[in-house]
Amino acid sequence: MLNNLKYILDIGSSCLRLIAVASFMGKKQIVAEETVLYDGYIDGDFLSPSSLEGCLSELLLNMSSKTRKPIKSIVVGVPSEFCVCVCKRISRKFATLHKITDFDVKDLFETNESFGDSEEYSVINFSPMQFVLDDEVKTLTPIGLKSTSLVLDASYILAKRSFINLFIGLFKNLNILEVDFISTALGQAIDCEIAKEKVKPFAVVDVGHISTSVCVLKGEGLALLSSFSMGGGHISSDLMQILGLSFKDAELIKRKVILTVESNKNESYEICSKGNLIKAPINMTNQIVKSRIEIISKVIGEILSIDDAFKGITIYLTGDGISHFKGVKNIIKRVTGLEVVEYAIPFDNSQNRYQTSKTGLAALAEIVI
């Protein structure tokens, strides 16, 4: 029944997730999923690289048991911390009025891809942000139109070769030789509902456990891609240090936080941990959480302020790091001055609804692999 499955590895900052994707009536669907916790990465380096092979082996074994099929190929989603985005304007003149063909478009991308000699990076995705024809006519679908010139604003996403070589080697040890790489951020951006309207640029901000990704989609490509090592795990760390909690208790208290609550002085969030009642003052806890979110928001705002073209851009907030907090959108809006909209998996009301990286990767793999 499950034929033509695609297996995709989603690398988060706190867990590795392997999904199996199938197409039903032309629509992608995640039919199986396996997750394993690991130490994650900071500043583009894995904290425990020696543990990765064991984690991957566990994922593959459990997935094969679920689908009852051998896994021969893998698509790896590359997190933003291991990528850079390069935008280029490429142009071509024709001798006479010319009908644009598919070959013309491909030729612009391929003959101007000047990253092949880089020792540090390798191209994993390239996409058009827009095409410009005669009389400044702008379009994403130039094929079939007539023009004496063709200008392409192209977006290239490059991944660190060290990352690519690491995972090729890991999967080779696990007897998987066919490994493709795609950008997680690009997948999330193109799968966002507003992207399908092909309107003005917008930002997708994915705040994870210890890493945050910021990207801007223009047309079908990224006009900006950035990341920084800060996320929801830093909120837990703040609660541990200031309130004297264990990490586990800080995580449990964090899940109870409602940032819009105005409480009396003596009111507390309460949890039961190992038979003990743990209390955290609501006002102090909320202030700790708000302070860290404000710091994260300030960095997001600084990233998006580097180009005047992003002025007034809308932020689509996703990821498990801070999206669950009631009132978080108001804080980010106040700090950045930008509109903030929730970005969750459609029709999913579970705790996993902000895990849009997996659905974004499934959508992108359907297009490019």
C-alpha positions as CSV (number, residue, x, y, z in Angstrom):
1,M,0.0,0.0,0.0
2,L,2.8,2.4,0.9
3,N,4.7,2.8,-2.3
4,N,7.1,5.5,-3.5
5,L,7.9,6.6,0.0
6,K,10.3,9.5,0.6
7,Y,12.2,9.5,3.9
8,I,13.2,12.9,5.2
9,L,15.4,13.8,8.2
10,D,14.4,16.9,10.0
11,I,17.3,18.1,12.2
12,G,16.0,20.2,15.1
13,S,18.1,21.8,17.9
14,S,16.8,19.3,20.4
15,C,15.6,16.3,18.5
16,L,16.1,14.4,15.2
17,R,12.9,13.5,13.4
18,L,12.6,11.0,10.5
19,I,9.4,11.2,8.5
20,A,8.0,9.0,5.7
21,V,6.0,10.9,3.1
22,A,3.7,9.4,0.5
23,S,1.5,11.0,-2.2
24,F,-2.2,10.4,-2.2
25,M,-4.2,11.8,-5.1
26,G,-1.4,14.3,-5.8
27,K,-1.2,15.5,-2.2
28,K,1.7,14.9,0.1
29,Q,1.0,13.2,3.4
30,I,3.2,12.2,6.3
31,V,2.4,8.5,6.9
32,A,5.0,7.7,9.6
33,E,7.2,9.6,12.0
34,E,10.0,8.7,14.4
35,T,11.7,11.1,16.9
36,V,14.8,10.8,19.1
37,L,16.2,13.4,21.5
38,Y,19.8,14.4,21.2
39,D,22.1,17.2,22.4
40,G,21.6,19.5,19.4
41,Y,23.9,22.2,17.9
42,I,25.1,25.7,18.8
43,D,26.7,28.2,16.4
44,G,26.9,25.7,13.6
45,D,28.5,22.8,15.5
46,F,26.9,19.7,16.9
47,L,27.5,19.4,20.6
48,S,27.9,15.6,20.6
49,P,28.7,14.5,17.0
50,S,29.8,11.1,18.1
51,S,26.2,10.3,19.2
52,L,24.7,11.1,15.8
53,E,25.2,7.7,14.2
54,G,23.5,5.9,17.1
55,C,20.6,8.3,16.9
56,L,20.2,7.8,13.2
57,S,20.5,4.0,13.5
58,E,17.7,4.0,16.0
59,L,15.5,6.2,13.8
60,L,16.1,4.0,10.7
61,L,15.4,0.8,12.5
62,N,12.2,2.1,14.1
63,M,11.0,3.6,10.8
64,S,11.7,0.4,8.8
65,S,9.7,-1.6,11.4
66,K,6.8,0.8,10.9
67,T,6.7,0.9,7.1
68,R,8.0,-2.7,6.6
69,K,10.2,-1.4,3.9
70,P,14.0,-1.0,3.6
71,I,15.3,2.5,3.5
72,K,17.6,3.1,0.5
73,S,17.6,6.9,0.2
74,I,17.3,9.9,2.5
75,V,16.5,13.6,2.1
76,V,18.2,15.7,4.8
77,G,16.8,19.0,5.8
78,V,19.7,21.4,6.5
79,P,19.0,23.8,9.4
80,S,19.7,27.6,8.9
81,E,22.8,27.5,11.2
82,F,24.6,25.4,8.6
83,C,23.5,27.5,5.5
84,V,24.1,30.8,3.9
85,C,21.9,32.6,1.3
86,V,23.4,34.4,-1.7
87,C,21.2,36.6,-3.9
88,K,22.3,37.5,-7.5
89,R,20.9,39.4,-10.4
90,I,21.6,37.7,-13.7
91,S,20.7,39.1,-17.1
92,R,20.6,38.1,-20.7
93,K,20.0,40.1,-23.9
94,F,18.4,38.6,-27.1
95,A,19.2,39.8,-30.6
96,T,15.5,40.2,-31.4
97,L,12.1,39.8,-29.7
98,H,12.4,36.4,-28.2
99,K,9.8,33.9,-26.7
100,I,11.2,32.8,-23.4
101,T,11.7,29.1,-23.0
102,D,12.3,26.7,-20.2
103,F,15.9,26.3,-21.5
104,D,16.5,30.1,-21.2
105,V,15.5,30.0,-17.5
106,K,17.6,27.0,-16.7
107,D,20.6,28.4,-18.6
108,L,20.5,31.6,-16.5
109,F,20.7,29.5,-13.3
110,E,23.3,27.0,-14.4
111,T,25.7,29.1,-16.4
112,N,25.9,31.7,-13.6
113,E,26.2,29.3,-10.7
114,S,29.7,30.3,-9.6
115,F,29.9,28.5,-6.2
116,G,31.2,25.1,-7.4
117,D,34.8,25.8,-6.5
118,S,34.0,26.8,-2.9
119,E,35.8,24.6,-0.4
120,E,33.5,25.6,2.4
121,Y,30.0,25.6,0.8
122,S,27.9,23.7,-1.7
123,V,24.7,24.8,-3.4
124,I,21.6,22.8,-2.2
125,N,18.7,24.9,-3.5
126,F,18.3,27.7,-6.1
127,S,15.1,29.6,-6.7
128,P,13.8,32.7,-8.6
129,M,12.7,35.7,-6.6
130,Q,11.5,37.4,-9.7
131,F,12.0,37.7,-13.5
132,V,12.1,41.1,-15.1
133,L,11.2,41.5,-18.8
134,D,11.0,44.6,-21.1
135,D,9.3,47.7,-19.7
136,E,10.1,46.4,-16.1
137,V,7.4,43.7,-16.4
138,K,7.9,41.5,-13.3
139,T,6.8,37.9,-13.1
140,L,7.5,34.5,-11.7
141,T,6.4,32.7,-14.8
142,P,8.2,34.1,-17.8
143,I,8.0,31.0,-20.0
144,G,6.0,31.7,-23.1
145,L,6.3,35.5,-22.8
146,K,8.1,37.6,-25.4
147,S,11.0,40.0,-24.5
148,T,14.3,41.3,-25.8
149,S,15.9,40.7,-22.4
150,L,15.5,38.5,-19.4
151,V,16.7,39.5,-15.9
152,L,16.6,37.0,-13.1
153,D,16.8,37.8,-9.4
154,A,18.0,34.5,-8.1
155,S,18.4,33.0,-4.6
156,Y,21.0,30.3,-3.9
157,I,21.1,28.5,-0.6
158,L,24.5,26.9,0.2
159,A,25.2,24.4,2.9
160,K,28.5,23.8,4.7
161,R,30.4,21.1,3.1
162,S,31.4,19.8,6.5
163,F,27.7,19.3,7.3
164,I,27.1,17.5,4.0
165,N,30.2,15.3,4.3
166,L,29.3,14.4,7.9
167,F,25.9,13.1,7.0
168,I,27.0,11.4,3.8
169,G,29.5,9.5,5.9
170,L,27.1,8.7,8.7
171,F,24.5,7.3,6.3
172,K,27.2,5.4,4.4
173,N,28.0,3.6,7.6
174,L,24.3,2.8,7.9
175,N,24.3,1.4,4.3
176,I,22.4,4.3,2.7
177,L,24.3,5.7,-0.2
178,E,21.7,8.0,-1.8
179,V,21.5,11.2,0.3
180,D,20.0,14.6,-0.9
181,F,20.1,17.9,0.9
182,I,17.5,20.7,1.0
183,S,17.0,23.9,3.1
184,T,14.6,23.5,6.0
185,A,13.9,27.3,6.1
186,L,13.0,27.4,2.4
187,G,10.7,24.5,2.8
188,Q,8.9,26.2,5.7
189,A,8.6,29.5,3.7
190,I,7.2,28.0,0.6
191,D,4.7,25.8,2.6
192,C,3.4,28.8,4.5
193,E,-0.2,29.5,3.3
194,I,0.6,33.1,2.3
195,A,3.4,31.9,0.0
196,K,0.9,30.2,-2.2
197,E,-0.7,33.6,-2.9
198,K,2.6,34.8,-4.4
199,V,2.2,38.3,-2.8
200,K,4.7,40.6,-1.1
201,P,7.7,39.3,0.8
202,F,7.2,38.0,4.4
203,A,9.4,36.6,7.1
204,V,9.3,33.2,8.7
205,V,10.8,33.0,12.2
206,D,11.2,29.5,13.7
207,V,12.2,29.7,17.4
208,G,13.4,26.2,18.5
209,H,14.9,24.9,21.7
210,I,18.4,26.5,21.4
211,S,18.4,28.0,17.9
212,T,16.3,30.5,16.0
213,S,16.0,30.8,12.2
214,V,14.9,34.0,10.4
215,C,14.2,34.0,6.7
216,V,12.4,36.2,4.2
217,L,10.6,34.7,1.2
218,K,10.4,36.7,-2.0
219,G,8.8,35.0,-4.9
220,E,10.0,31.4,-4.7
221,G,13.4,32.1,-3.1
222,L,14.9,33.4,0.1
223,A,15.9,37.1,0.1
224,L,17.4,36.6,3.5
225,L,18.5,33.7,5.7
226,S,20.0,34.1,9.2
227,S,20.1,32.3,12.5
228,F,21.3,32.7,16.0
229,S,21.8,30.3,19.0
230,M,19.0,31.3,21.3
231,G,15.5,29.7,21.9
232,G,13.0,28.3,24.3
233,G,15.7,26.3,26.2
234,H,17.3,29.6,27.3
235,I,14.0,30.5,29.0
236,S,14.2,27.2,31.0
237,S,17.8,28.0,31.9
238,D,16.7,31.5,33.1
239,L,14.0,29.9,35.3
240,M,16.5,27.4,36.7
241,Q,19.0,30.1,37.7
242,I,16.6,32.7,39.1
243,L,14.0,30.5,40.7
244,G,16.4,27.7,41.8
245,L,14.6,25.0,39.9
246,S,15.8,21.8,38.3
247,F,15.8,21.8,34.5
248,K,12.8,19.3,34.5
249,D,10.8,21.5,36.9
250,A,11.7,24.6,34.9
251,E,10.3,22.9,31.7
252,L,7.1,21.9,33.5
253,I,6.6,25.4,35.0
254,K,7.3,27.0,31.6
255,R,4.4,25.0,30.1
256,K,2.0,26.7,32.5
257,V,3.0,30.3,31.7
258,I,0.4,32.6,30.4
259,L,2.0,36.0,29.6
260,T,-1.3,37.9,29.6
261,V,-2.2,37.0,33.2
262,E,-2.2,39.7,35.8
263,S,-1.9,38.0,39.2
264,N,-2.0,38.9,42.8
265,K,1.3,39.1,44.7
266,N,1.0,35.7,46.3
267,E,-0.3,33.7,43.4
268,S,1.9,31.0,41.9
269,Y,2.2,28.5,39.1
270,E,2.1,25.0,40.7
271,I,3.4,21.6,39.5
272,C,3.8,18.2,41.2
273,S,7.3,16.8,40.8
274,K,8.3,13.5,42.3
275,G,5.5,13.8,44.8
276,N,6.5,17.4,45.8
277,L,4.5,20.5,45.2
278,I,6.7,23.0,43.3
279,K,5.6,26.7,43.2
280,A,6.8,29.6,41.1
281,P,5.5,33.2,41.6
282,I,3.4,34.1,38.6
283,N,4.6,37.7,38.4
284,M,8.3,36.9,38.7
285,T,8.0,33.9,36.4
286,N,6.2,35.9,33.7
287,Q,8.8,38.6,33.9
288,I,11.6,36.1,33.4
289,V,9.9,34.7,30.4
290,K,9.1,38.1,28.9
291,S,12.7,39.3,29.4
292,R,14.1,36.4,27.4
293,I,11.5,36.8,24.6
294,E,12.3,40.5,24.4
295,I,16.0,39.6,23.9
296,I,15.1,37.1,21.2
297,S,12.7,39.7,19.6
298,K,15.4,42.3,19.6
299,V,17.8,40.1,17.6
300,I,15.0,39.2,15.2
301,G,14.3,42.9,14.7
302,E,18.0,43.7,14.1
303,I,18.2,41.0,11.4
304,L,15.1,42.2,9.6
305,S,16.3,45.8,9.7
306,I,19.4,45.3,7.6
307,D,17.5,46.0,4.4
308,D,14.9,48.8,3.9
309,A,13.1,46.4,1.6
310,F,11.9,44.5,4.6
311,K,10.3,47.5,6.3
312,G,6.8,46.8,7.4
313,I,7.2,43.0,6.7
314,T,4.9,40.5,8.4
315,I,6.5,37.9,10.7
316,Y,5.1,34.4,10.6
317,L,6.0,32.8,14.0
318,T,6.5,29.1,14.3
319,G,8.6,26.5,16.2
320,D,8.2,25.0,19.6
321,G,10.5,27.4,21.4
322,I,8.1,30.2,22.3
323,S,5.0,29.9,20.0
324,H,3.0,28.2,22.7
325,F,3.1,31.2,25.0
326,K,-0.2,33.1,25.1
327,G,0.7,36.8,24.5
328,V,4.1,36.1,22.8
329,K,3.0,37.8,19.5
330,N,2.3,41.1,21.4
331,I,5.8,41.1,22.8
332,I,7.5,40.5,19.5
333,K,5.3,43.1,17.8
334,R,6.1,45.7,20.5
335,V,9.8,45.1,20.2
336,T,10.2,44.8,16.5
337,G,7.3,47.1,15.4
338,L,6.2,44.4,12.9
339,E,3.0,42.5,12.6
340,V,3.2,38.9,13.9
341,V,1.0,36.0,12.8
342,E,0.9,32.5,14.0
343,Y,2.3,29.9,11.6
344,A,1.1,26.4,12.5
345,I,0.3,23.2,10.6
346,P,-3.3,23.6,9.2
347,F,-6.0,21.6,11.0
348,D,-3.6,20.5,13.8
349,N,-4.6,21.5,17.3
350,S,-2.1,19.3,19.0
351,Q,1.1,20.3,20.9
352,N,3.0,19.6,17.7
353,R,1.2,22.1,15.5
354,Y,4.2,24.5,15.4
355,Q,6.5,21.8,14.0
356,T,6.3,23.2,10.6
357,S,9.8,22.2,9.6
358,K,8.6,18.6,8.9
359,T,5.7,19.7,6.7
360,G,7.8,22.3,5.0
361,L,10.5,19.7,4.1
362,A,7.9,17.4,2.8
363,A,6.5,20.1,0.5
364,L,10.0,21.1,-0.8
365,A,11.1,17.5,-1.3
366,E,8.0,17.0,-3.4
367,I,9.1,19.8,-5.7
368,V,12.9,19.4,-6.0
369,I,13.7,15.7,-5.4
